Amino acid sequence: MSEDKVLELILEKAGTRDDGRRTLRCRDAFAIASENKGVSVGAVGRVCTKNDVKIKSCQLGCFK
């Protein structure tokens, strides 16, 4: 799946903070990966990083 399509999926689930920064819950990142064949959680994370989307509510406690 193309990076643009992954970004589109991320933006569908992302929220926006008061300062305008986009955020994506960790469980939503996992959902995107599990619901879309060929998309890994790592790929979702890389697209988030590249497009300044902050991961929040990390299931592992890495990001708060």
Phi and psi restraints in degrees (value plus and minus 20) as a CYANA .aco file:
   2 SER   PHI     -91.8   -51.8
   2 SER   PSI     135.2   175.2
   3 GLU   PHI     -80.9   -40.9
   3 GLU   PSI     -56.9   -16.9
   4 ASP   PHI     -82.7   -42.7
   4 ASP   PSI     -59.3   -19.3
   5 LYS   PHI     -88.0   -48.0
   5 LYS   PSI     -60.6   -20.6
   6 VAL   PHI     -81.9   -41.9
   6 VAL   PSI     -63.1   -23.1
   7 LEU   PHI     -81.0   -41.0
   7 LEU   PSI     -61.0   -21.0
   8 GLU   PHI     -79.4   -39.4
   8 GLU   PSI     -64.1   -24.1
   9 LEU   PHI     -83.9   -43.9
   9 LEU   PSI     -60.1   -20.1
  10 ILE   PHI     -83.0   -43.0
  10 ILE   PSI     -67.4   -27.4
  11 LEU   PHI     -85.9   -45.9
  11 LEU   PSI     -46.5    -6.5
  12 GLU   PHI     -85.0   -45.0
  12 GLU   PSI     -52.2   -12.2
  13 LYS   PHI    -122.2   -82.2
  13 LYS   PSI     -31.6     8.4
  14 ALA   PHI     -95.2   -55.2
  14 ALA   PSI     131.1   171.1
  15 GLY   PHI    -128.8   -88.8
  15 GLY   PSI     158.9   198.9
  16 THR   PHI    -149.8  -109.8
  16 THR   PSI     109.6   149.6
  17 ARG   PHI     -97.1   -57.1
  17 ARG   PSI     150.3   190.3
  18 ASP   PHI     -78.7   -38.7
  18 ASP   PSI     -50.7   -10.7
  19 ASP   PHI    -104.3   -64.3
  19 ASP   PSI     -16.6    23.4
  20 GLY   PHI      71.8   111.8
  20 GLY   PSI     -27.9    12.1
  21 ARG   PHI     -95.2   -55.2
  21 ARG   PSI     118.0   158.0
  22 ARG   PHI    -102.5   -62.5
  22 ARG   PSI     124.2   164.2
  23 THR   PHI    -152.0  -112.0
  23 THR   PSI     131.9   171.9
  24 LEU   PHI    -154.8  -114.8
  24 LEU   PSI     108.1   148.1
  25 ARG   PHI     -89.0   -49.0
  25 ARG   PSI     124.1   164.1
  26 CYS   PHI     -75.4   -35.4
  26 CYS   PSI     -63.9   -23.9
  27 ARG   PHI     -83.3   -43.3
  27 ARG   PSI     -49.7    -9.7
  28 ASP   PHI     -91.6   -51.6
  28 ASP   PSI     -54.4   -14.4
  29 ALA   PHI     -82.9   -42.9
  29 ALA   PSI     -63.9   -23.9
  30 PHE   PHI     -84.1   -44.1
  30 PHE   PSI     -59.1   -19.1
  31 ALA   PHI     -84.1   -44.1
  31 ALA   PSI     -63.0   -23.0
  32 ILE   PHI     -78.4   -38.4
  32 ILE   PSI     -65.2   -25.2
  33 ALA   PHI     -85.2   -45.2
  33 ALA   PSI     -63.0   -23.0
  34 SER   PHI     -94.9   -54.9
  34 SER   PSI     -45.9    -5.9
  35 GLU   PHI    -108.0   -68.0
  35 GLU   PSI     -29.4    10.6
  36 ASN   PHI    -148.5  -108.5
  36 ASN   PSI      88.6   128.6
  37 LYS   PHI     -77.4   -37.4
  37 LYS   PSI     114.1   154.1
  38 GLY   PHI      67.7   107.7
  38 GLY   PSI     -18.2    21.8
  39 VAL   PHI    -131.2   -91.2
  39 VAL   PSI     101.2   141.2
  40 SER   PHI    -115.8   -75.8
  40 SER   PSI     141.9   181.9
  41 VAL   PHI     -81.2   -41.2
  41 VAL   PSI     -57.3   -17.3
  42 GLY   PHI     -81.4   -41.4
  42 GLY   PSI     -60.3   -20.3
  43 ALA   PHI     -84.5   -44.5
  43 ALA   PSI     -60.6   -20.6
  44 VAL   PHI     -81.4   -41.4
  44 VAL   PSI     -64.4   -24.4
  45 GLY   PHI     -81.7   -41.7
  45 GLY   PSI     -62.5   -22.5
  46 ARG   PHI     -84.0   -44.0
  46 ARG   PSI     -61.3   -21.3
  47 VAL   PHI     -85.9   -45.9
  47 VAL   PSI     -59.3   -19.3
  48 CYS   PHI     -80.6   -40.6
  48 CYS   PSI     -68.1   -28.1
  49 THR   PHI     -79.8   -39.8
  49 THR   PSI     -66.6   -26.6
  50 LYS   PHI     -83.0   -43.0
  50 LYS   PSI     -49.5    -9.5
  51 ASN   PHI    -130.6   -90.6
  51 ASN   PSI      -1.3    38.7
  52 ASP   PHI      36.8    76.8
  52 ASP   PSI      24.1    64.1
  53 VAL   PHI    -124.7   -84.7
  53 VAL   PSI     100.0   140.0
  54 LYS   PHI    -104.4   -64.4
  54 LYS   PSI     112.2   152.2
  55 ILE   PHI    -102.1   -62.1
  55 ILE   PSI     113.0   153.0
  56 LYS   PHI    -151.4  -111.4
  56 LYS   PSI     147.2   187.2
  57 SER   PHI      33.6    73.6
  57 SER   PSI      29.5    69.5
  58 CYS   PHI     -83.4   -43.4
  58 CYS   PSI     112.0   152.0
  59 GLN   PHI     -89.2   -49.2
  59 GLN   PSI     -40.9    -0.9
  60 LEU   PHI    -116.4   -76.4
  60 LEU   PSI     -27.6    12.4
  61 GLY   PHI      64.8   104.8
  61 GLY   PSI      -9.1    30.9
  62 CYS   PHI     -97.4   -57.4
  62 CYS   PSI     -56.9   -16.9
  63 PHE   PHI    -145.0  -105.0
  63 PHE   PSI     116.7   156.7
